[in-house]
């Protein structure tokens, strides 16, 4: 099984368009006793239609929203177009450090603050990711095993069997990473995977 990460459909498309390279996450209500954990170095982006995405994202994200009718329907299948390599991760417990990331994502400030304050420990996990687009998307049936409010699920599709390409070239991606104000703000520094996936 290959790991898949659930993210709002609109944020998934922003990542897939190369207009965002970070993910902010506190964790779902079904994360378990240990809370949100990042163990995978490479994982699918699994787009979800849960929550009030339009109200919780910036107006610039409107171009990635599907039609109202399609959002209202409970899908029987899910189509995956992207997987990511985890470049680095950190946990920020200082609101000013999180707020400094505002130009680099499409959530509203209120939505990010809600994530930051949720649960007993204020803060957010920040994941820096490099996105790859499949040449041909793959579709899976929605089953009870992959439903629910949890960040991580397993899927049977193996990454190496599908042709893909990075959405940003090496130089552009390196520049985007260098622009992030994380390296001076993260109290524990940026944790980078020790080996390639």
Backbone bond lengths (Angstrom), bond angles and torsions (degrees), N, CA, C in turn:
res aa  C-N    CA-C-N  psi(-1)  N-CA   C-N-CA  omega(-1)  CA-C   N-CA-C  phi
1 X - - - 1.466 - - 1.529 110.15 -
2 X 1.312 115.80 143.35 1.462 121.55 177.66 1.523 109.30 -106.08
3 X 1.355 118.39 138.92 1.458 120.14 -179.00 1.525 111.59 -70.12
4 X 1.317 114.58 144.18 1.464 121.54 176.52 1.523 108.32 -132.31
5 X 1.313 115.80 140.07 1.468 122.99 -174.92 1.524 108.27 -111.68
6 X 1.330 116.42 125.42 1.459 120.34 179.84 1.528 110.63 -82.47
7 X 1.321 114.89 127.69 1.467 121.07 177.76 1.527 108.16 -143.11
8 X 1.321 115.78 150.79 1.459 119.44 178.83 1.525 110.94 -51.71
9 X 1.306 115.95 144.03 1.466 121.35 -178.76 1.525 111.41 -55.98
10 X 1.323 117.55 -43.29 1.462 120.36 -176.06 1.534 111.08 -67.86
11 X 1.326 117.70 -36.93 1.465 121.09 177.92 1.524 109.91 -71.54
12 X 1.325 116.84 -38.08 1.461 120.41 175.65 1.525 110.69 -57.32
13 X 1.322 117.05 -42.61 1.467 120.36 179.95 1.530 111.44 -69.84
14 X 1.333 117.38 -35.10 1.470 120.11 176.09 1.524 110.22 -63.39
15 X 1.329 116.31 -42.42 1.466 120.64 176.13 1.519 110.47 -63.77
16 X 1.329 116.38 -42.80 1.453 120.92 -178.84 1.513 113.55 -68.31
17 X 1.328 116.47 -23.82 1.465 120.75 177.49 1.516 112.10 -85.09
18 X 1.339 117.12 -4.62 1.456 120.70 -178.65 1.522 113.34 77.85
19 X 1.330 117.42 13.31 1.460 120.70 -178.59 1.524 112.43 -95.68
20 X 1.311 117.45 -0.70 1.459 122.78 176.56 1.519 107.06 -149.02
21 X 1.338 117.59 138.11 1.470 120.33 178.82 1.524 111.64 -126.07
22 X 1.341 117.42 9.92 1.460 120.29 177.99 1.526 110.01 -123.58
23 X 1.327 114.19 151.96 1.458 122.76 172.32 1.515 107.32 -122.07
24 X 1.331 116.49 133.31 1.461 122.16 175.95 1.523 108.16 -108.14
25 X 1.308 117.04 128.89 1.468 118.61 -176.22 1.517 111.06 -146.86
26 X 1.337 114.79 135.09 1.462 121.33 170.68 1.520 110.29 -99.15
27 X 1.336 115.51 -39.22 1.468 120.81 -179.69 1.506 110.62 130.84
28 X 1.330 116.33 152.35 1.458 121.85 177.76 1.523 111.19 -85.13
29 X 1.321 116.33 171.70 1.461 120.28 -178.60 1.516 112.09 -75.91
30 X 1.317 117.59 -6.74 1.468 120.65 179.27 1.529 111.54 -113.54
31 X 1.334 117.56 30.94 1.463 120.40 -176.29 1.526 113.66 -76.88
32 X 1.336 117.63 -19.84 1.458 119.38 -178.64 1.519 112.09 95.16
33 X 1.326 115.84 -179.12 1.471 121.83 -173.07 1.525 112.73 -62.12
34 X 1.332 117.59 -36.04 1.467 120.55 -175.60 1.526 113.45 -82.29
35 X 1.335 117.60 -4.91 1.452 120.08 -179.78 1.521 111.94 73.05
36 X 1.320 116.14 -164.28 1.461 121.09 -176.50 1.531 110.74 -70.22
37 X 1.320 115.64 131.45 1.460 122.36 178.64 1.525 109.19 -130.45
38 X 1.329 116.29 148.54 1.465 121.39 176.54 1.523 107.89 -119.22
39 X 1.320 116.16 101.77 1.456 120.83 -178.11 1.529 112.53 -110.43
40 X 1.325 117.18 -21.78 1.469 120.77 -175.15 1.523 111.11 -87.30
41 X 1.325 116.27 140.16 1.459 121.45 174.79 1.540 111.42 -90.53
42 X 1.331 115.96 -22.02 1.467 121.59 177.88 1.523 107.12 -140.76
43 X 1.338 117.14 135.91 1.454 119.03 -178.35 1.527 110.95 -156.49
44 X 1.322 114.13 155.45 1.458 121.47 176.08 1.525 109.91 -71.54
45 X 1.334 116.68 150.86 1.463 121.89 166.16 1.521 107.47 -96.10
46 X 1.311 115.53 116.66 1.462 123.14 -176.47 1.529 107.92 -105.42
47 X 1.349 118.92 102.23 1.466 120.93 -174.59 1.527 112.29 -72.83
48 X 1.314 116.14 135.06 1.462 121.35 179.02 1.518 110.62 -118.08
49 X 1.326 115.03 159.00 1.461 121.28 178.18 1.521 110.86 -116.21
50 X 1.337 116.41 20.81 1.456 120.21 178.14 1.526 110.66 -76.85
51 X 1.343 115.03 158.10 1.462 122.82 171.35 1.539 112.21 72.25
52 X 1.307 115.45 172.67 1.464 122.10 -177.53 1.522 109.18 -88.02
53 X 1.319 116.29 75.74 1.461 120.12 -173.44 1.528 112.91 -63.90
54 X 1.326 117.21 -39.46 1.464 119.32 -176.41 1.523 111.29 -64.14
55 X 1.344 116.51 -40.83 1.462 120.50 -178.58 1.524 112.35 -73.58
56 X 1.329 117.06 -21.95 1.457 120.97 -173.84 1.535 113.26 -104.41
57 X 1.325 116.50 8.96 1.462 120.59 176.53 1.524 109.74 -124.93
58 X 1.324 115.14 158.68 1.460 121.16 -176.21 1.534 110.73 -70.20
59 X 1.342 117.54 155.41 1.471 120.11 179.06 1.522 113.54 -54.25
60 X 1.330 117.71 -31.21 1.466 120.82 -179.03 1.520 112.41 -64.46
61 X 1.338 117.16 -16.82 1.465 120.40 -179.97 1.517 112.77 -84.45
62 X 1.337 117.41 -5.30 1.464 120.80 -175.16 1.532 112.79 -58.88
63 X 1.328 117.83 -28.85 1.469 120.78 -177.04 1.522 112.99 -65.24
64 X 1.337 117.62 -15.59 1.462 120.71 -178.40 1.519 113.32 -100.25
65 X 1.331 117.80 2.34 1.454 119.20 -179.55 1.518 111.12 -81.50
66 X 1.346 116.58 136.81 1.468 119.08 172.45 1.519 109.88 -74.65
67 X 1.311 116.83 -178.86 1.456 120.61 -179.62 1.520 110.12 -67.40
68 X 1.335 115.35 157.52 1.468 120.38 179.93 1.515 111.24 -60.03
69 X 1.336 117.60 -39.27 1.457 121.27 -177.68 1.527 111.49 -63.82
70 X 1.333 117.03 -39.01 1.458 119.12 -178.66 1.520 111.75 -71.68
71 X 1.340 117.00 -30.23 1.460 120.05 176.48 1.516 111.65 -69.48
72 X 1.336 116.57 -29.64 1.455 120.67 -176.49 1.520 112.46 -77.41
73 X 1.306 117.52 -20.18 1.458 121.30 -176.77 1.535 110.49 -87.81
74 X 1.330 115.31 143.50 1.465 120.20 174.17 1.525 107.57 -84.02
75 X 1.333 118.42 112.72 1.463 119.99 -174.32 1.526 112.02 -70.54
76 X 1.323 115.07 146.08 1.467 120.67 176.20 1.523 110.77 -91.90
77 X 1.341 116.53 -17.32 1.460 121.87 -179.99 1.519 109.96 -134.71
78 X 1.309 115.89 164.42 1.462 122.56 176.24 1.518 108.34 -131.76
79 X 1.324 116.05 134.91 1.457 121.09 179.16 1.522 109.47 -108.27
80 X 1.325 115.68 128.31 1.463 121.88 -179.76 1.520 109.50 -107.06
81 X 1.326 115.71 130.08 1.463 121.62 179.89 1.515 113.06 -117.36
82 X 1.356 117.43 -15.10 1.461 120.41 -171.17 1.527 112.10 -137.42
83 X 1.325 115.61 146.46 1.455 121.37 163.08 1.521 107.60 -131.09
84 X 1.328 117.35 163.57 1.457 120.26 -175.08 1.519 110.96 -131.83
85 X 1.322 114.81 153.22 1.460 123.09 166.86 1.524 107.60 -100.87
86 X 1.328 116.05 131.72 1.456 120.74 177.27 1.525 108.96 -78.85
87 X 1.316 116.34 118.06 1.464 122.20 -178.74 1.523 110.83 -91.87
88 X 1.318 117.38 -35.61 1.458 121.19 179.86 1.511 110.35 -170.24
89 X 1.316 116.11 161.09 1.464 120.88 178.71 1.518 109.57 -150.16
90 X 1.324 115.94 149.77 1.459 121.29 175.20 1.519 108.27 -153.84
91 X 1.314 116.48 167.75 1.462 122.33 175.47 1.520 107.83 -118.60
92 X 1.319 116.08 124.10 1.462 121.45 -179.72 1.521 109.32 -107.19
93 X 1.325 117.00 121.87 1.465 121.23 177.93 1.524 111.92 -111.08
94 X 1.325 116.49 12.52 1.463 122.66 177.15 1.522 108.34 -111.98
95 X 1.334 116.84 120.51 1.460 119.57 -174.93 1.527 112.19 -61.76
96 X 1.321 118.82 -37.70 1.465 120.57 -179.70 1.531 111.13 -61.50
97 X 1.322 116.90 -36.17 1.461 120.86 178.39 1.519 110.59 -67.21
98 X 1.326 116.60 -39.84 1.468 120.83 177.38 1.529 110.05 -67.84
99 X 1.327 117.02 -43.63 1.460 121.12 -179.08 1.527 111.62 -61.76
100 X 1.333 117.50 -30.17 1.464 120.95 179.39 1.527 112.25 -65.74
101 X 1.331 117.14 -16.03 1.461 121.23 179.17 1.529 113.02 -86.24
102 X 1.321 117.12 -0.54 1.475 120.88 -175.19 1.535 113.85 -53.00
103 X 1.330 120.52 -41.03 1.475 118.86 -179.59 1.528 114.01 -68.54
104 X 1.328 117.43 -7.80 1.462 120.74 -171.21 1.528 113.50 -108.58
105 X 1.352 117.04 11.67 1.464 119.76 178.02 1.524 109.53 -152.51
106 X 1.356 115.15 175.89 1.463 120.97 -173.42 1.525 114.15 -113.28
107 X 1.334 119.13 7.41 1.462 120.19 172.00 1.526 109.73 -75.67
108 X 1.335 117.19 150.84 1.454 119.93 172.86 1.529 109.55 -73.67
109 X 1.318 116.05 161.73 1.467 119.86 178.36 1.524 110.62 -61.63
110 X 1.358 117.12 -40.56 1.459 120.06 179.91 1.528 111.25 -62.50
111 X 1.336 116.99 -39.41 1.464 120.24 -179.82 1.524 110.94 -66.47
112 X 1.326 116.70 -40.09 1.459 120.44 179.47 1.528 109.94 -68.65
113 X 1.323 116.83 -40.42 1.466 119.79 179.12 1.524 110.66 -63.96
114 X 1.330 116.72 -37.81 1.463 120.74 177.15 1.529 110.57 -61.82
115 X 1.330 116.62 -43.97 1.466 120.50 176.43 1.528 110.61 -61.80
116 X 1.331 115.82 -45.60 1.467 122.14 -176.56 1.529 110.97 -58.92
117 X 1.337 117.14 -43.71 1.464 121.83 -173.74 1.523 113.15 -84.44
118 X 1.339 117.69 -13.70 1.464 119.83 -174.72 1.525 111.20 -66.12
119 X 1.316 116.43 140.32 1.454 124.62 179.33 1.527 110.54 76.62
120 X 1.312 116.12 -176.57 1.466 120.61 -170.70 1.523 113.52 -78.75
121 X 1.313 118.22 -25.51 1.464 121.16 -177.94 1.519 110.24 -107.61
122 X 1.334 118.79 107.70 1.463 119.78 178.02 1.522 110.72 -61.99
123 X 1.317 115.40 144.65 1.454 119.26 177.87 1.514 111.88 140.34
124 X 1.332 115.16 171.28 1.466 121.56 179.97 1.518 110.36 -143.10
125 X 1.316 115.51 143.08 1.453 121.18 168.02 1.525 108.35 -79.28
126 X 1.314 116.23 135.72 1.462 121.97 175.89 1.525 107.96 -116.49
127 X 1.324 116.35 123.27 1.458 121.79 178.01 1.521 108.51 -111.25
128 X 1.317 117.54 126.74 1.461 122.28 171.99 1.523 106.95 -95.90
129 X 1.326 116.50 123.30 1.462 119.70 -172.88 1.527 111.39 -130.50
130 X 1.326 114.81 146.94 1.452 121.18 171.30 1.522 108.19 -107.55
131 X 1.319 116.31 121.35 1.460 122.35 -171.29 1.520 110.94 -93.55
132 X 1.335 114.82 139.73 1.459 122.72 174.49 1.530 108.69 -118.04
133 X 1.322 116.64 136.30 1.466 121.39 178.70 1.527 109.75 -103.01
134 X 1.328 115.99 131.22 1.454 120.09 175.56 1.522 110.81 -69.24
135 X 1.317 116.88 143.56 1.459 120.21 174.43 1.522 110.50 -66.44
136 X 1.325 116.89 -32.71 1.469 122.23 176.64 1.525 107.85 -137.10
137 X 1.341 118.84 117.08 1.473 120.99 -178.97 1.529 111.79 -60.12
138 X 1.336 115.33 157.06 1.463 121.47 177.49 1.527 108.66 -116.94
139 X 1.335 115.68 149.82 1.466 121.21 -176.08 1.523 110.22 -123.21
140 X 1.340 115.21 138.07 1.455 122.07 178.34 1.532 109.16 -125.00
141 X 1.307 116.34 152.74 1.456 121.54 171.82 1.525 109.43 -75.68
142 X 1.326 117.50 141.93 1.459 122.10 175.29 1.529 108.03 -78.63
143 X 1.314 116.39 120.29 1.468 122.22 -179.59 1.527 109.16 -119.38
144 X 1.332 117.66 163.37 1.476 119.46 178.00 1.525 112.71 -57.70
145 X 1.322 116.67 -30.92 1.466 120.23 -177.36 1.519 112.83 -66.11
146 X 1.328 117.60 -28.85 1.461 120.01 -178.06 1.524 112.32 -105.85
147 X 1.329 117.00 5.44 1.460 121.01 177.64 1.526 110.22 -89.95
148 X 1.314 115.69 172.01 1.455 119.78 175.26 1.507 113.77 100.83
149 X 1.341 114.85 168.98 1.465 121.64 -175.44 1.520 109.92 -92.62
150 X 1.309 115.65 80.09 1.461 121.88 177.27 1.515 107.78 -140.90
151 X 1.306 116.80 149.62 1.462 120.51 -174.93 1.518 112.58 -75.77
152 X 1.343 117.24 -38.80 1.459 121.59 -171.37 1.520 112.17 -116.69
153 X 1.333 115.56 137.77 1.456 122.35 172.38 1.524 107.51 -138.57
154 X 1.332 117.25 171.34 1.452 121.76 176.33 1.519 110.91 -112.64
155 X 1.331 116.12 139.71 1.463 121.82 178.04 1.522 109.19 -126.38
156 X 1.332 117.52 150.54 1.466 119.84 -175.07 1.523 114.95 -77.60
157 X 1.338 118.17 -11.95 1.455 120.39 -175.14 1.532 111.59 -77.76
158 X 1.332 117.39 130.03 1.460 123.02 179.14 1.532 109.51 -91.94
159 X 1.322 117.01 136.17 1.462 121.25 -175.85 1.525 112.82 -60.66
160 X 1.328 116.29 -43.67 1.462 120.79 -170.97 1.519 113.68 -67.57
161 X 1.325 117.68 -13.40 1.463 119.79 -177.62 1.527 112.58 -85.95
162 X 1.325 117.41 -5.35 1.463 120.66 -173.53 1.531 110.91 -120.18
163 X 1.327 118.35 127.32 1.467 120.76 176.64 1.534 110.59 -62.94
164 X 1.334 115.73 139.83 1.464 120.52 -178.62 1.515 108.99 -156.03
165 X 1.345 115.18 173.23 1.461 121.32 176.74 1.519 108.90 -151.50
166 X 1.340 118.69 147.22 1.467 120.74 176.01 1.530 110.42 -62.31
167 X 1.328 116.13 144.03 1.465 119.08 179.61 1.529 111.22 -77.36
168 X 1.327 117.86 -21.46 1.464 122.39 175.47 1.522 108.82 -122.47
169 X 1.327 116.91 140.22 1.462 118.57 177.11 1.525 109.94 -72.03
170 X 1.327 116.26 170.12 1.462 121.00 -173.20 1.522 112.78 -57.64
171 X 1.321 116.85 -46.30 1.466 120.57 -175.94 1.522 111.48 -66.53
172 X 1.340 116.65 -43.16 1.463 120.46 -179.49 1.513 110.92 -65.39
173 X 1.323 116.47 -42.93 1.462 119.35 179.79 1.529 110.77 -63.88
174 X 1.320 117.61 -43.86 1.466 121.01 179.24 1.524 110.97 -60.61
175 X 1.314 117.56 -38.53 1.460 121.29 178.24 1.525 110.61 -65.54
176 X 1.347 116.86 -43.08 1.469 120.57 179.72 1.530 110.86 -62.41
177 X 1.314 116.73 -41.44 1.468 120.04 178.88 1.529 110.06 -63.84
178 X 1.325 117.08 -43.22 1.461 121.32 -178.68 1.529 111.97 -63.31
179 X 1.325 117.24 -26.14 1.469 121.27 -179.48 1.521 112.82 -76.55
180 X 1.316 117.81 -19.42 1.462 120.66 -177.17 1.527 110.58 -67.56
181 X 1.346 118.36 134.36 1.464 121.04 -179.78 1.527 112.16 -85.27
182 X 1.317 116.98 38.50 1.456 120.73 -174.99 1.517 113.56 -90.45
183 X 1.306 116.98 -33.65 1.458 119.67 -170.02 1.521 112.56 -66.98
184 X 1.321 117.11 -27.06 1.458 119.89 176.77 1.516 112.50 -95.33
185 X 1.367 116.98 -18.87 1.457 120.04 -173.71 1.521 113.14 -95.21
186 X 1.324 118.31 -28.37 1.462 120.07 -175.30 1.528 110.15 -71.70
187 X 1.345 117.61 120.81 1.475 119.41 -175.65 1.519 113.29 -62.89
188 X 1.321 117.24 -32.68 1.455 120.09 -179.09 1.515 112.72 -104.00
189 X 1.319 116.33 8.13 1.451 120.44 -177.26 1.519 111.66 79.27
190 X 1.321 116.17 -179.02 1.441 122.13 179.89 1.524 108.52 -95.38
191 X 1.318 115.56 126.14 1.458 120.53 176.59 1.522 108.39 -89.12
192 X 1.325 116.88 124.85 1.461 121.49 -178.97 1.525 109.78 -112.47
193 X 1.328 117.97 141.48 1.463 119.39 175.92 1.526 110.81 -55.36
194 X 1.323 116.25 140.29 1.463 119.89 -175.23 1.510 113.70 -81.79
195 X 1.339 117.06 -13.82 1.463 120.19 -179.50 1.506 109.23 -145.35
196 X 1.320 115.08 158.03 1.454 119.19 177.24 1.527 108.62 -70.75
197 X 1.389 116.75 150.43 1.457 119.42 -178.88 1.521 110.71 -66.82
